[in-house]
Amino acid sequence: MKFHRSVKLHFNKHLTHYKQGQISAFLAEYSRAVNYFITAYYRKIPKLTKFELLTKRRIHKCVKLLNTWLSYNAIQCAFMEGYGMVASYQSNKKLNKHHNLPIHSGKTATLNYHSNKQCDAPDTKTFDFNITIQGLGNKTKISIPLHRHKQFNKWAVLGKRAKTITLTSTYILVSFEIESGSKPKITASTTNIGVDTGINNLATTSTNNFYGTELRRLIEVINRKQTGSKNQKQAIIHLKQYIDTTINILMKAEQPDLIVVEQLKGITRNLKRVGKTTRKLIKSWNYSYWLNRLQQKCEENCVVFRSVSAYNTSIKCSNCGLIDKNNRLSQEVFSCGSCGHRDHADHNAAVNILNRLLQGAYSPLLEKSG
C-alpha cells in the first residue's frame, strides 16, 4: 500500500529581501498564466486531454497575449495546475450548479523537476538542505537554504521524495511517497471497529471504549477567546494536538484491522444541542481535521479505513434494528421501545456504523479471495 505525505520547509527568515521579491514577482506572473489557461480552455476540458493543451502553439500564444517573461517550462507548470483546478471545478459543478469558476490566488506555484534542483548536502555549515528554483524565465534563479526537521527526516527514511514541489512566499512544500505494506484481508476474525464521532466523546468505538473526553471543554475554551486573537489560535493548535494524541491512543489500544466511520456530511447531526458559535466552529474545521488525521494514521499502519452514511445510526437499535426517534432518550441514553435494549447512545451508534458496512452489499467480508 502506498500513500503520500507532505511537509513544509519554511525559509522566510533566511532569505534576503531581494530573493523574497523575486519569489513574489514569480508567483504573481505564474498566477496570471494559470488564470489565462482557466479562462481560455475551461470549456474544452475534458474534450481535450491535458497533453493536447500543453502544445508549443498554445504556450507561445500565452506568451504573446500576456506579454509574460515566464519560461516555456514555467508556463507548462501553470497550465498543468490550471487543468487540475478546472477538472475539480467541473466535478463540483455536477453537485452544485452554482459552483463558481476557480481563480488562482497567486499564493502557490507547483513546479516540476525541471524547475527545481534539490541538494541534500549544500556547501554550508548552517543549512542541511537546499532547493534552487531555476528555469523560471527572465534569468530568474533563486537558491533557497533550508533546515530539515523531524517530520521531514521521518518521511525521508520511510519513503521516496518527489521531484515536484510547491512554492509559496514563505515555505516550500515537499512530498513523499511511502510504502507501508499490504492491507489486511478483512474477515470475521479480524479486529473490526466502528467509530461514532461526537462532542462529549470525540470517538466512541463499537468495542464500548470512549476516547477524547476533553473535547467539549477544549472547544469551549476556544469559544471564550476573542475571534482571530493569538490566544484563540493557540487554543486551536492545542485542540488539534489533543486530537492527534487521541488518535494515537485509540490506535494503540484497539489495534484495529478495519475502522469504519460516519461520512462527514452526516456528522453534524450531533450538534443540535450546542451553541451557534460552537456549531459554526466545528462545522468549519474540527471534524474534517479529526477524520483526515484518522485516515492518515490508518494508511501509515496498514489499517483499512471505510466510511458509511450516518443516516439513522443514532436512532436505530443495534440489537433488533428498530428505527424510532423515541429510542434516543437523551444525548447519552439509548433505549429501544421494541426489544428493551438499553445502551450508551454513542456506543449503539458505533455498532450500527460497523454493521452498516459489514452487512452491506459492499462488505469487505464478501470480497473474493485472491
C-alpha positions as CSV (number, residue, x, y, z in Angstrom):
1,M,0.0,0.0,0.0
2,K,1.3,3.4,-1.0
3,F,0.4,6.8,0.5
4,H,1.7,10.3,0.2
5,R,2.7,12.8,2.9
6,S,3.8,16.4,2.6
7,V,5.9,18.7,4.8
8,K,6.6,22.4,4.9
9,L,10.1,23.8,5.0
10,H,9.9,27.5,5.9
11,F,12.5,29.9,4.6
12,N,11.1,33.4,5.0
13,K,13.6,34.2,7.9
14,H,16.6,33.1,5.8
15,L,16.1,34.9,2.5
16,T,17.2,38.4,1.6
17,H,14.6,41.0,0.6
18,Y,15.9,40.7,-3.0
19,K,15.1,36.9,-3.1
20,Q,11.8,37.4,-1.4
21,G,11.0,40.0,-4.1
22,Q,11.9,37.5,-6.9
23,I,9.6,34.9,-5.4
24,S,6.7,37.3,-5.1
25,A,7.2,38.5,-8.7
26,F,7.3,35.0,-10.0
27,L,4.2,33.9,-8.0
28,A,2.3,36.9,-9.4
29,E,3.3,36.2,-13.0
30,Y,2.7,32.4,-12.6
31,S,-0.8,33.2,-11.3
32,R,-1.5,35.3,-14.5
33,A,-0.6,32.2,-16.6
34,V,-2.8,29.9,-14.6
35,N,-5.8,32.2,-14.8
36,Y,-5.3,32.7,-18.5
37,F,-5.4,28.9,-19.0
38,I,-8.6,28.6,-16.9
39,T,-10.4,31.3,-18.8
40,A,-9.2,30.3,-22.3
41,Y,-9.7,26.5,-22.0
42,Y,-12.1,25.5,-19.3
43,R,-14.9,24.8,-21.9
44,K,-12.6,22.5,-23.8
45,I,-11.9,20.2,-20.8
46,P,-12.2,17.2,-20.8
47,K,-12.8,17.1,-24.5
48,L,-9.1,17.9,-25.0
49,T,-6.6,16.0,-22.8
50,K,-4.1,17.6,-20.6
51,F,-1.2,16.9,-23.1
52,E,-3.2,18.3,-26.0
53,L,-3.5,21.6,-24.1
54,L,0.3,21.7,-23.4
55,T,1.4,22.2,-27.0
56,K,4.1,24.7,-28.0
57,R,1.5,26.6,-30.1
58,R,-0.8,27.2,-27.1
59,I,2.1,28.2,-24.8
60,H,3.5,30.6,-27.4
61,K,0.0,32.1,-27.7
62,C,0.0,32.6,-23.9
63,V,3.4,34.4,-24.0
64,K,2.2,36.7,-26.7
65,L,-1.2,37.6,-25.2
66,L,0.1,38.1,-21.7
67,N,3.5,39.6,-22.7
68,T,5.0,37.4,-20.0
69,W,8.6,36.8,-19.2
70,L,7.9,33.2,-17.9
71,S,9.8,30.4,-19.5
72,Y,8.2,27.6,-21.6
73,N,8.5,25.2,-18.7
74,A,7.1,27.6,-16.1
75,I,4.0,28.2,-18.3
76,Q,3.7,24.4,-18.8
77,C,3.6,24.0,-15.0
78,A,1.0,26.8,-14.8
79,F,-1.1,25.1,-17.4
80,M,-0.9,21.7,-15.6
81,E,-2.1,23.4,-12.4
82,G,-4.9,25.2,-14.2
83,Y,-6.0,21.9,-15.7
84,G,-6.3,20.4,-12.3
85,M,-8.3,23.3,-11.0
86,V,-10.7,23.1,-13.9
87,A,-11.2,19.4,-13.5
88,S,-12.0,19.9,-9.8
89,Y,-14.4,22.7,-10.8
90,Q,-16.3,20.5,-13.3
91,S,-16.6,17.7,-10.7
92,N,-18.0,20.1,-8.1
93,K,-20.3,21.7,-10.8
94,K,-22.1,18.4,-11.1
95,L,-23.0,18.6,-7.4
96,N,-23.7,22.3,-7.3
97,K,-24.7,24.2,-10.5
98,H,-23.9,27.5,-8.8
99,H,-20.2,26.5,-8.2
100,N,-18.0,29.3,-9.5
101,L,-15.1,29.0,-11.9
102,P,-11.9,28.9,-9.9
103,I,-9.4,31.7,-9.7
104,H,-5.7,31.2,-8.9
105,S,-4.8,33.4,-5.9
106,G,-1.1,33.7,-6.7
107,K,-0.1,32.2,-3.3
108,T,1.4,29.0,-4.6
109,A,3.1,27.5,-7.7
110,T,3.6,23.8,-8.4
111,L,7.0,23.3,-10.0
112,N,8.2,20.1,-11.7
113,Y,11.7,18.6,-11.6
114,H,12.9,20.9,-14.5
115,S,12.2,23.9,-12.3
116,N,13.8,22.9,-9.1
117,K,17.1,21.3,-8.1
118,Q,17.2,19.6,-4.6
119,C,20.5,19.3,-2.8
120,D,20.9,17.2,0.3
121,A,24.5,18.3,1.1
122,P,24.7,22.0,0.5
123,D,28.1,23.7,0.8
124,T,27.2,25.4,4.1
125,K,27.5,24.7,7.8
126,T,24.3,26.5,8.7
127,F,21.8,24.6,6.5
128,D,21.4,20.9,5.7
129,F,19.2,21.1,2.6
130,N,18.9,23.5,-0.4
131,I,16.5,23.9,-3.2
132,T,17.3,26.0,-6.3
133,I,14.4,27.4,-8.2
134,Q,15.6,27.7,-11.8
135,G,14.4,28.0,-15.4
136,L,11.5,30.3,-14.5
137,G,12.3,32.9,-17.1
138,N,13.8,36.4,-17.0
139,K,17.1,34.8,-15.9
140,T,15.5,34.1,-12.5
141,K,17.4,31.6,-10.4
142,I,16.8,31.5,-6.6
143,S,18.8,29.4,-4.2
144,I,16.8,28.7,-1.0
145,P,18.7,27.4,2.0
146,L,16.5,25.2,4.3
147,H,16.6,23.2,7.6
148,R,15.3,19.6,7.6
149,H,13.1,19.0,10.6
150,K,12.0,15.8,12.4
151,Q,8.9,15.1,10.2
152,F,10.9,15.6,7.0
153,N,13.6,13.2,8.2
154,K,11.0,10.6,9.2
155,W,9.3,10.5,5.8
156,A,12.7,10.7,4.0
157,V,13.8,7.5,5.7
158,L,10.4,5.7,5.1
159,G,9.7,6.9,1.5
160,K,10.8,8.4,-1.7
161,R,10.9,12.2,-2.1
162,A,9.0,13.6,-5.0
163,K,10.8,15.8,-7.6
164,T,7.8,18.1,-7.8
165,I,7.5,20.9,-5.2
166,T,5.0,23.6,-4.3
167,L,6.5,27.1,-3.8
168,T,4.9,29.8,-1.6
169,S,6.2,33.2,-0.4
170,T,7.2,31.7,3.0
171,Y,7.8,28.0,2.6
172,I,8.3,25.1,0.2
173,L,6.0,22.0,0.3
174,V,7.9,18.8,-0.3
175,S,6.1,15.5,-0.8
176,F,7.0,11.8,-0.2
177,E,5.6,8.5,-1.5
178,I,5.7,5.9,1.3
179,E,5.2,2.1,1.0
180,S,3.5,0.8,4.2
181,G,2.9,-2.8,3.2
182,S,-0.3,-4.7,2.3
183,K,-3.6,-4.1,3.9
184,P,-5.1,-7.0,5.9
185,K,-7.8,-9.1,4.4
186,I,-10.9,-8.3,6.4
187,T,-12.6,-11.4,7.9
188,A,-15.0,-12.1,10.7
189,S,-12.0,-12.8,12.9
190,T,-10.1,-9.6,12.2
191,T,-10.3,-6.6,14.6
192,N,-13.1,-4.5,13.0
193,I,-14.4,-1.4,14.8
194,G,-17.0,1.2,14.2
195,V,-16.3,4.7,15.4
196,D,-19.0,7.3,16.3
197,T,-17.8,10.9,16.5
198,G,-19.4,13.3,19.0
199,I,-18.9,16.3,21.2
200,N,-18.8,14.7,24.7
201,N,-16.6,11.9,23.4
202,L,-14.6,12.6,20.3
203,A,-14.6,8.8,19.5
204,T,-16.8,6.1,20.8
205,T,-16.0,2.6,19.4
206,S,-18.1,-0.4,18.8
207,T,-15.9,-2.2,21.4
208,N,-17.5,0.2,24.0
209,N,-14.5,2.4,24.6
210,F,-14.5,6.2,24.8
211,Y,-11.7,8.5,23.6
212,G,-11.3,12.2,23.7
213,T,-13.5,13.0,26.6
214,E,-12.0,16.5,27.0
215,L,-13.2,17.6,23.5
216,R,-16.1,19.8,24.7
217,R,-14.1,21.6,27.3
218,L,-11.3,22.4,24.8
219,I,-13.9,23.7,22.2
220,E,-15.5,25.9,24.9
221,V,-12.0,27.3,25.7
222,I,-11.7,28.3,22.0
223,N,-15.1,30.0,22.1
224,R,-14.2,32.1,25.1
225,K,-11.2,33.6,23.3
226,Q,-11.6,36.7,21.1
227,T,-12.2,35.6,17.5
228,G,-9.0,35.7,15.5
229,S,-6.8,36.5,18.5
230,K,-3.4,35.0,19.2
231,N,-4.9,33.2,22.3
232,Q,-7.7,31.6,20.2
233,K,-5.2,30.4,17.6
234,Q,-3.1,28.8,20.3
235,A,-6.2,27.2,21.7
236,I,-7.0,25.8,18.3
237,I,-3.4,24.4,18.0
238,H,-3.8,22.8,21.4
239,L,-7.1,21.2,20.3
240,K,-5.5,19.7,17.2
241,Q,-2.6,18.3,19.3
242,Y,-5.2,16.8,21.6
243,I,-7.0,15.2,18.6
244,D,-3.6,13.8,17.3
245,T,-2.8,12.3,20.8
246,T,-6.3,10.8,21.0
247,I,-5.8,9.1,17.6
248,N,-2.5,7.6,18.8
249,I,-4.1,6.3,22.0
250,L,-7.1,4.8,20.1
251,M,-4.8,3.0,17.5
252,K,-2.6,1.6,20.2
253,A,-5.4,0.5,22.5
254,E,-7.7,-1.0,19.7
255,Q,-5.0,-2.4,17.3
256,P,-7.6,-2.4,14.5
257,D,-7.5,-4.1,11.1
258,L,-10.6,-2.1,9.9
259,I,-12.0,1.2,11.1
260,V,-15.5,2.4,9.9
261,V,-16.6,6.0,10.5
262,E,-19.6,8.1,9.5
263,Q,-19.4,10.2,6.3
264,L,-18.5,13.8,7.1
265,K,-21.7,15.2,5.5
266,G,-23.8,13.5,8.2
267,I,-21.7,14.3,11.2
268,T,-23.4,17.5,12.1
269,R,-26.5,15.6,13.5
270,N,-24.8,15.7,16.9
271,L,-24.5,19.4,17.1
272,K,-28.1,20.5,17.7
273,R,-27.7,20.7,21.5
274,V,-24.7,23.1,21.5
275,G,-24.4,26.8,20.9
276,K,-24.4,28.5,17.5
277,T,-20.8,29.6,17.9
278,T,-19.7,26.0,18.7
279,R,-21.6,24.6,15.8
280,K,-20.1,27.0,13.4
281,L,-16.6,26.3,14.6
282,I,-16.9,22.6,14.5
283,K,-18.6,22.5,11.1
284,S,-15.8,24.7,9.6
285,W,-12.8,22.6,10.5
286,N,-12.9,20.4,13.6
287,Y,-14.5,17.2,12.3
288,S,-12.7,17.3,9.0
289,Y,-9.4,17.5,10.7
290,W,-10.2,14.6,13.0
291,L,-11.4,12.3,10.2
292,N,-8.5,13.3,7.9
293,R,-5.9,12.6,10.6
294,L,-7.5,9.3,11.5
295,Q,-7.5,8.2,7.9
296,Q,-3.8,9.2,7.6
297,K,-2.9,7.2,10.6
298,C,-4.8,4.2,9.2
299,E,-2.7,4.5,6.0
300,E,0.5,4.6,7.9
301,N,-0.4,1.5,9.9
302,C,-2.0,-0.6,7.0
303,V,-5.4,-0.3,8.5
304,V,-8.4,-0.4,6.2
305,F,-10.4,2.8,6.5
306,R,-14.0,3.0,5.3
307,S,-16.9,5.4,5.8
308,V,-20.7,4.9,5.7
309,S,-23.8,7.0,5.7
310,A,-24.7,8.4,9.1
311,Y,-28.4,8.1,8.3
312,N,-30.4,6.9,11.3
313,T,-27.4,5.4,13.1
314,S,-28.3,7.3,16.2
315,I,-31.9,6.1,16.4
316,K,-31.6,2.6,15.2
317,C,-31.4,-0.3,17.7
318,S,-28.2,-2.2,17.2
319,N,-30.0,-5.3,18.7
320,C,-33.3,-5.6,16.8
321,G,-33.0,-3.0,14.1
322,L,-36.0,-0.8,15.1
323,I,-35.6,2.7,13.8
324,D,-37.5,5.2,16.0
325,K,-36.5,8.7,17.2
326,N,-38.1,7.9,20.6
327,N,-35.3,5.3,21.1
328,R,-32.9,8.2,21.8
329,L,-33.9,9.3,25.3
330,S,-31.1,11.8,25.7
331,Q,-27.7,12.7,24.3
332,E,-26.2,9.7,26.1
333,V,-29.0,7.2,26.7
334,F,-30.5,4.8,24.1
335,S,-33.4,2.6,25.0
336,C,-35.2,0.5,22.4
337,G,-39.0,0.7,22.6
338,S,-39.4,-2.8,21.0
339,C,-36.8,-5.2,22.5
340,G,-35.9,-3.1,25.5
341,H,-32.2,-2.9,24.6
342,R,-30.5,-0.2,26.6
343,D,-27.1,1.2,25.9
344,H,-24.9,4.3,25.8
345,A,-26.2,6.2,22.7
346,D,-22.8,6.7,21.2
347,H,-21.8,3.0,21.6
348,N,-25.1,1.9,20.0
349,A,-24.4,4.2,17.0
350,A,-20.8,2.9,16.7
351,V,-22.2,-0.7,16.4
352,N,-24.6,0.4,13.8
353,I,-21.8,2.1,11.8
354,L,-19.8,-1.0,11.8
355,N,-22.7,-3.3,10.9
356,R,-23.8,-1.0,8.1
357,L,-20.5,-1.8,6.3
358,L,-20.1,-5.4,7.3
359,Q,-23.7,-6.3,6.5
360,G,-24.0,-4.2,3.4
361,A,-23.7,-5.0,-0.3
362,Y,-20.1,-3.8,-0.4
363,S,-18.9,-5.5,2.7
364,P,-15.2,-6.5,2.6
365,L,-16.3,-9.9,4.0
366,L,-17.9,-10.6,0.6
367,E,-14.7,-9.8,-1.3
368,K,-13.4,-12.8,-3.2
369,S,-10.0,-14.1,-2.1
370,G,-7.1,-13.8,-4.5
